[in-house]
Amino acid sequence: MSVTERLAELGIELPAVVPPVAAYVPAVRHGDLVHTSGQLPMVDGALPLTGKVGESAGAVTPQQAKDAARTCALNALAAVAAEVGGLENVVRVVKVTGFVASEPSFTGQPGVVNGASELLGEVFGDAGRHARSAVGVAALPLDAPVEVEIVVAVR
């Protein structure tokens, strides 16, 4: 099954590439690797959720952050597709780095970044298995709760 067919089966439509909010490009190809810039969970040009992830009242819940990480991964895939002419040219996902804006006591970053990792596995199967880092940070751009960047190997 092609990646395009798999996306359709999953009911997933790639979003438009999120325009940069500073001096960078969404993705860069070097040889057979494509590196994306950190992708925020933008939907239709806006962040639907902001703040720190944690357990306190008013915090972004870990589940909300996991869903946001999935959106980040979709935005990263859109950037990759635009750079290489479609996701059919992706051979495998190599690395995922997730940053989670965390309350000081929150240590569930790996579970949050699973939102991105699980999506990549759904889309690419075994080729979606990857190395990964999940990092807690004090703050992210635009007060986003999560940011994800990926590296993929392409034909």
C-alpha positions, 0 to 999 in steps of 0.5 A, a space after each residue: 500500500 502506498 503512503 498516499 493510500 495509507 493516509 487516505 485509509 487513516 482519514 488523514 489529509 496533510 495540511 498546508 506547509 506552515 509558513 516560518 515565523 522567523 528566519 528559517 525554512 520549513 525543511 532542508 534536503 541534504 543528500 538523501 536526508 531531509 531535516 525539518 525545522 521544529 514544527 509547532 501544532 499549528 492548525 489553519 495558521 493558529 495555535 489552538 492550545 498554548 501553555 505548559 504541560 503538567 498536572 496543575 489546574 489550567 495546565 495543558 494535559 498530557 493527552 492534549 499535548 500528545 494530540 498536539 505532538 501528532 499535529 506537529 508530526 503532520 506539519 512536519 510531514 507536510 514540510 517533507 512532502 513539499 521538499 521532496 515532491 510527496 511522501 512516496 519518496 520517503 524511505 524511512 523516518 530516521 530521527 524524531 526530536 520532541 520538545 515539551 514546554 513543561 511545568 517543573 514537576 512534569 516528567 512525562 515528556 516521552 508519553 507526549 512525544 509518542 503522539 508524533 511517533 505513533 502517527 509516523 508508525 501508522 503512516 509508514 509502518 516499520 519504516 516509521 520506527 525511529 531514534 528519538 529524543 523527548 526533552 522538557 523545556 521551560 518555554 517554546 515559541 508562541 507559548 506552544 506546548 510542544 514542538 517536533 522536528 524530524 529527519 527522514 531518509 528519501 530516494 
